[in-house]
């Protein structure tokens, strides 16, 4: 899909003003977007009071494409300042938009953070970083970021992924492909629903990569109530350890996902919401300039309470010692 082909939900001017006003009030009170229990509680309070038009546009993903673009928010290229040199130096850059994303995420579910990633912040800055050009993480640039399930190694991974665009002068595309659009044989599907291979922690989780525990074998596909879901990260899956038949089935799934993949090039203020159980996402290669004008996204991860789209056996996984922090305790 092109950007134009992706389902779009448009916020009206009143809704945009309501979100901006709420975010500014919270930022004025706390002076930061670095999340604390008090800030998260205030976000929840404001989110509960948001109007019905906003809630309607944030209804669950409702197509087999498994995603939509929320349009209407405004980003001033000068006001937000230069693209940070890395997530570690971003701090409170464009912090009001962190809080806007938290408000949106709280309407859709429960925002989560990770103790081992980006200092436990609930909104991540996704920017190219020197020295990471060829890594399979959001800080890369010159390589194709392989299509993957976000945090596929972990049973507590997000149900929904939110990518808000701050800057994208070069129209660099996010790729997306839904498992509901692929065509697989029954034999391939049967093989891939068996828990035969682990998914290892990616390079954003250095502590998890040193975890002393047996990696659990997990299924790539799962039959949920309303159709197939997937858990997929080929860059961190030792597919070569599987049988020839399993390897071939995995490769056919990979080829099918590539066949149905589309490109979504976000403009500033647009927010891409992806169903992380249905859709793998990635990014096309690009040449970073490191001059303050590079592509800059903000990312929020969301769990949806009581959602049943994953095998119950996931509850027994160790998660490589990583803990997902939920904004609001169940």
HELIX and SHEET records of a PDB file:
HELIX    1   1 UNK A   13  UNK A   30  1                                  18    
HELIX    2   2 UNK A   37  UNK A   48  1                                  12    
HELIX    3   3 UNK A   52  UNK A   57  1                                   6    
HELIX    4   4 UNK A   87  UNK A   90  1                                   4    
HELIX    5   5 UNK A   95  UNK A  108  1                                  14    
HELIX    6   6 UNK A  118  UNK A  120  5                                   3    
HELIX    7   7 UNK A  179  UNK A  181  5                                   3    
HELIX    8   8 UNK A  186  UNK A  192  1                                   7    
HELIX    9   9 UNK A  206  UNK A  209  1                                   4    
HELIX   10  10 UNK A  234  UNK A  236  5                                   3    
HELIX   11  11 UNK A  239  UNK A  241  5                                   3    
HELIX   12  12 UNK A  244  UNK A  259  1                                  16    
HELIX   13  13 UNK A  312  UNK A  316  5                                   5    
HELIX   14  14 UNK A  319  UNK A  321  5                                   3    
SHEET    1   A 7 UNK A   8  UNK A  10  0                                        
SHEET    2   A 7 UNK A  67  UNK A  71  1                                        
SHEET    3   A 7 UNK A 271  UNK A 275 -1                                        
SHEET    4   A 7 UNK A 160  UNK A 167 -1                                        
SHEET    5   A 7 UNK A 296  UNK A 303 -1                                        
SHEET    6   A 7 UNK A 110  UNK A 114 -1                                        
SHEET    7   A 7 UNK A 324  UNK A 326 -1                                        
SHEET    1   B 6 UNK A   8  UNK A  10  0                                        
SHEET    2   B 6 UNK A  67  UNK A  71  1                                        
SHEET    3   B 6 UNK A 271  UNK A 275 -1                                        
SHEET    4   B 6 UNK A 160  UNK A 167 -1                                        
SHEET    5   B 6 UNK A 296  UNK A 303 -1                                        
SHEET    6   B 6 UNK A 123  UNK A 127 -1                                        
SHEET    1   C 4 UNK A 145  UNK A 148  0                                        
SHEET    2   C 4 UNK A 279  UNK A 283 -1                                        
SHEET    3   C 4 UNK A 174  UNK A 178 -1                                        
SHEET    4   C 4 UNK A 262  UNK A 264 -1                                        
SHEET    1   D 2 UNK A 221  UNK A 224  0                                        
SHEET    2   D 2 UNK A 227  UNK A 230 -1                                        
END                                                                             
